[in-house]
């Protein structure tokens, strides 16, 4: 069962946090996913920004947080290509 935990806005855009739980949740941590819909990208889909939650490593339960960074392609970007300096081998 997935439910929305929080929804907020700031200068970056709209942030949505979802949590995957059971129908009858217990007192344990459940995985959470944070998505961001960026303001500067018109009609953009939300991008996964963070995952946090418990994972199993053998017999151990660990809490993992993974953050993602989005790189946005700029239209009409100018790139100057330069040659690498020649090696002076004597």
CNS distance restraints for C-alpha pairs under 8 A (distance, minus, plus):
assign (resid   1 and name CA) (resid  20 and name CA) 5.63 0.50 0.50
assign (resid   1 and name CA) (resid  21 and name CA) 5.30 0.50 0.50
assign (resid   1 and name CA) (resid  22 and name CA) 5.62 0.50 0.50
assign (resid   1 and name CA) (resid  23 and name CA) 6.15 0.50 0.50
assign (resid   2 and name CA) (resid  18 and name CA) 6.58 0.50 0.50
assign (resid   2 and name CA) (resid  19 and name CA) 5.63 0.50 0.50
assign (resid   2 and name CA) (resid  20 and name CA) 4.45 0.50 0.50
assign (resid   2 and name CA) (resid  21 and name CA) 6.17 0.50 0.50
assign (resid   3 and name CA) (resid  18 and name CA) 5.55 0.50 0.50
assign (resid   3 and name CA) (resid  19 and name CA) 5.52 0.50 0.50
assign (resid   3 and name CA) (resid  20 and name CA) 6.62 0.50 0.50
assign (resid   3 and name CA) (resid  21 and name CA) 7.66 0.50 0.50
assign (resid   4 and name CA) (resid  16 and name CA) 7.23 0.50 0.50
assign (resid   4 and name CA) (resid  17 and name CA) 5.89 0.50 0.50
assign (resid   4 and name CA) (resid  18 and name CA) 4.39 0.50 0.50
assign (resid   4 and name CA) (resid  19 and name CA) 6.37 0.50 0.50
assign (resid   5 and name CA) (resid  16 and name CA) 7.77 0.50 0.50
assign (resid   5 and name CA) (resid  17 and name CA) 5.43 0.50 0.50
assign (resid   5 and name CA) (resid  18 and name CA) 5.43 0.50 0.50
assign (resid   5 and name CA) (resid  19 and name CA) 6.41 0.50 0.50
assign (resid   6 and name CA) (resid  15 and name CA) 7.94 0.50 0.50
assign (resid   6 and name CA) (resid  16 and name CA) 5.96 0.50 0.50
assign (resid   6 and name CA) (resid  17 and name CA) 5.22 0.50 0.50
assign (resid   6 and name CA) (resid  18 and name CA) 7.35 0.50 0.50
assign (resid   7 and name CA) (resid  14 and name CA) 7.25 0.50 0.50
assign (resid   7 and name CA) (resid  15 and name CA) 5.64 0.50 0.50
assign (resid   7 and name CA) (resid  16 and name CA) 4.71 0.50 0.50
assign (resid   7 and name CA) (resid  17 and name CA) 6.50 0.50 0.50
assign (resid   8 and name CA) (resid  14 and name CA) 5.80 0.50 0.50
assign (resid   8 and name CA) (resid  15 and name CA) 5.20 0.50 0.50
assign (resid   8 and name CA) (resid  16 and name CA) 6.79 0.50 0.50
assign (resid   9 and name CA) (resid  13 and name CA) 5.58 0.50 0.50
assign (resid   9 and name CA) (resid  14 and name CA) 4.43 0.50 0.50
assign (resid   9 and name CA) (resid  15 and name CA) 6.04 0.50 0.50
assign (resid  10 and name CA) (resid  14 and name CA) 6.68 0.50 0.50
assign (resid  11 and name CA) (resid  39 and name CA) 7.50 0.50 0.50
assign (resid  12 and name CA) (resid  38 and name CA) 5.75 0.50 0.50
assign (resid  12 and name CA) (resid  39 and name CA) 6.05 0.50 0.50
assign (resid  12 and name CA) (resid  40 and name CA) 7.83 0.50 0.50
assign (resid  13 and name CA) (resid  36 and name CA) 6.52 0.50 0.50
assign (resid  13 and name CA) (resid  37 and name CA) 5.55 0.50 0.50
assign (resid  13 and name CA) (resid  38 and name CA) 4.39 0.50 0.50
assign (resid  13 and name CA) (resid  39 and name CA) 4.53 0.50 0.50
assign (resid  13 and name CA) (resid  40 and name CA) 7.84 0.50 0.50
assign (resid  14 and name CA) (resid  36 and name CA) 5.55 0.50 0.50
assign (resid  14 and name CA) (resid  37 and name CA) 5.12 0.50 0.50
assign (resid  14 and name CA) (resid  38 and name CA) 6.56 0.50 0.50
assign (resid  14 and name CA) (resid  39 and name CA) 7.36 0.50 0.50
assign (resid  15 and name CA) (resid  34 and name CA) 6.87 0.50 0.50
assign (resid  15 and name CA) (resid  35 and name CA) 5.72 0.50 0.50
assign (resid  15 and name CA) (resid  36 and name CA) 4.53 0.50 0.50
assign (resid  15 and name CA) (resid  37 and name CA) 6.56 0.50 0.50
assign (resid  16 and name CA) (resid  34 and name CA) 5.63 0.50 0.50
assign (resid  16 and name CA) (resid  35 and name CA) 5.16 0.50 0.50
assign (resid  16 and name CA) (resid  36 and name CA) 6.35 0.50 0.50
assign (resid  17 and name CA) (resid  32 and name CA) 6.69 0.50 0.50
assign (resid  17 and name CA) (resid  33 and name CA) 5.60 0.50 0.50
assign (resid  17 and name CA) (resid  34 and name CA) 4.39 0.50 0.50
assign (resid  17 and name CA) (resid  35 and name CA) 6.40 0.50 0.50
assign (resid  18 and name CA) (resid  32 and name CA) 5.51 0.50 0.50
assign (resid  18 and name CA) (resid  33 and name CA) 5.22 0.50 0.50
assign (resid  18 and name CA) (resid  34 and name CA) 6.48 0.50 0.50
assign (resid  19 and name CA) (resid  30 and name CA) 6.51 0.50 0.50
assign (resid  19 and name CA) (resid  31 and name CA) 5.74 0.50 0.50
assign (resid  19 and name CA) (resid  32 and name CA) 4.37 0.50 0.50
assign (resid  19 and name CA) (resid  33 and name CA) 6.45 0.50 0.50
assign (resid  20 and name CA) (resid  30 and name CA) 6.04 0.50 0.50
assign (resid  20 and name CA) (resid  31 and name CA) 5.64 0.50 0.50
assign (resid  20 and name CA) (resid  32 and name CA) 6.52 0.50 0.50
assign (resid  21 and name CA) (resid  25 and name CA) 6.13 0.50 0.50
assign (resid  21 and name CA) (resid  30 and name CA) 5.88 0.50 0.50
assign (resid  21 and name CA) (resid  31 and name CA) 7.66 0.50 0.50
assign (resid  29 and name CA) (resid  53 and name CA) 6.59 0.50 0.50
assign (resid  29 and name CA) (resid  54 and name CA) 6.72 0.50 0.50
assign (resid  30 and name CA) (resid  53 and name CA) 5.77 0.50 0.50
assign (resid  30 and name CA) (resid  54 and name CA) 6.79 0.50 0.50
assign (resid  31 and name CA) (resid  51 and name CA) 7.21 0.50 0.50
assign (resid  31 and name CA) (resid  52 and name CA) 5.74 0.50 0.50
assign (resid  31 and name CA) (resid  53 and name CA) 4.08 0.50 0.50
assign (resid  31 and name CA) (resid  54 and name CA) 6.53 0.50 0.50
assign (resid  32 and name CA) (resid  51 and name CA) 5.77 0.50 0.50
assign (resid  32 and name CA) (resid  52 and name CA) 5.36 0.50 0.50
assign (resid  32 and name CA) (resid  53 and name CA) 6.14 0.50 0.50
assign (resid  33 and name CA) (resid  48 and name CA) 7.20 0.50 0.50
assign (resid  33 and name CA) (resid  49 and name CA) 7.69 0.50 0.50
assign (resid  33 and name CA) (resid  50 and name CA) 5.80 0.50 0.50
assign (resid  33 and name CA) (resid  51 and name CA) 4.71 0.50 0.50
assign (resid  33 and name CA) (resid  52 and name CA) 6.73 0.50 0.50
assign (resid  34 and name CA) (resid  48 and name CA) 6.08 0.50 0.50
assign (resid  34 and name CA) (resid  49 and name CA) 5.51 0.50 0.50
assign (resid  34 and name CA) (resid  50 and name CA) 4.99 0.50 0.50
assign (resid  34 and name CA) (resid  51 and name CA) 6.47 0.50 0.50
assign (resid  35 and name CA) (resid  46 and name CA) 5.57 0.50 0.50
assign (resid  35 and name CA) (resid  47 and name CA) 5.23 0.50 0.50
assign (resid  35 and name CA) (resid  48 and name CA) 4.47 0.50 0.50
assign (resid  35 and name CA) (resid  49 and name CA) 5.27 0.50 0.50
assign (resid  35 and name CA) (resid  50 and name CA) 7.09 0.50 0.50
assign (resid  36 and name CA) (resid  46 and name CA) 4.99 0.50 0.50
assign (resid  36 and name CA) (resid  47 and name CA) 5.34 0.50 0.50
assign (resid  36 and name CA) (resid  48 and name CA) 6.63 0.50 0.50
assign (resid  36 and name CA) (resid  49 and name CA) 6.42 0.50 0.50
assign (resid  37 and name CA) (resid  44 and name CA) 6.42 0.50 0.50
assign (resid  37 and name CA) (resid  45 and name CA) 6.13 0.50 0.50
assign (resid  37 and name CA) (resid  46 and name CA) 4.13 0.50 0.50
assign (resid  37 and name CA) (resid  47 and name CA) 6.34 0.50 0.50
assign (resid  38 and name CA) (resid  44 and name CA) 7.04 0.50 0.50
assign (resid  38 and name CA) (resid  46 and name CA) 7.33 0.50 0.50
assign (resid  47 and name CA) (resid  70 and name CA) 7.87 0.50 0.50
assign (resid  48 and name CA) (resid  68 and name CA) 7.07 0.50 0.50
assign (resid  49 and name CA) (resid  67 and name CA) 5.81 0.50 0.50
assign (resid  49 and name CA) (resid  68 and name CA) 4.91 0.50 0.50
assign (resid  49 and name CA) (resid  69 and name CA) 6.66 0.50 0.50
assign (resid  49 and name CA) (resid  70 and name CA) 7.85 0.50 0.50
assign (resid  50 and name CA) (resid  65 and name CA) 7.23 0.50 0.50
assign (resid  50 and name CA) (resid  66 and name CA) 5.60 0.50 0.50
assign (resid  50 and name CA) (resid  67 and name CA) 4.34 0.50 0.50
assign (resid  50 and name CA) (resid  68 and name CA) 5.89 0.50 0.50
assign (resid  51 and name CA) (resid  64 and name CA) 7.85 0.50 0.50
assign (resid  51 and name CA) (resid  65 and name CA) 5.71 0.50 0.50
assign (resid  51 and name CA) (resid  66 and name CA) 5.20 0.50 0.50
assign (resid  51 and name CA) (resid  67 and name CA) 6.53 0.50 0.50
assign (resid  52 and name CA) (resid  63 and name CA) 7.21 0.50 0.50
assign (resid  52 and name CA) (resid  64 and name CA) 5.44 0.50 0.50
assign (resid  52 and name CA) (resid  65 and name CA) 4.17 0.50 0.50
assign (resid  52 and name CA) (resid  66 and name CA) 6.28 0.50 0.50
assign (resid  53 and name CA) (resid  63 and name CA) 5.42 0.50 0.50
assign (resid  53 and name CA) (resid  64 and name CA) 5.50 0.50 0.50
assign (resid  53 and name CA) (resid  65 and name CA) 6.67 0.50 0.50
assign (resid  54 and name CA) (resid  61 and name CA) 6.33 0.50 0.50
assign (resid  54 and name CA) (resid  62 and name CA) 5.45 0.50 0.50
assign (resid  54 and name CA) (resid  63 and name CA) 4.31 0.50 0.50
assign (resid  54 and name CA) (resid  64 and name CA) 6.03 0.50 0.50
assign (resid  55 and name CA) (resid  61 and name CA) 5.68 0.50 0.50
assign (resid  55 and name CA) (resid  62 and name CA) 5.33 0.50 0.50
assign (resid  55 and name CA) (resid  63 and name CA) 6.18 0.50 0.50
assign (resid  55 and name CA) (resid  64 and name CA) 6.73 0.50 0.50
assign (resid  56 and name CA) (resid  60 and name CA) 5.74 0.50 0.50
assign (resid  56 and name CA) (resid  61 and name CA) 4.61 0.50 0.50
assign (resid  56 and name CA) (resid  62 and name CA) 6.21 0.50 0.50
assign (resid  57 and name CA) (resid  61 and name CA) 6.22 0.50 0.50
assign (resid  57 and name CA) (resid  62 and name CA) 7.02 0.50 0.50
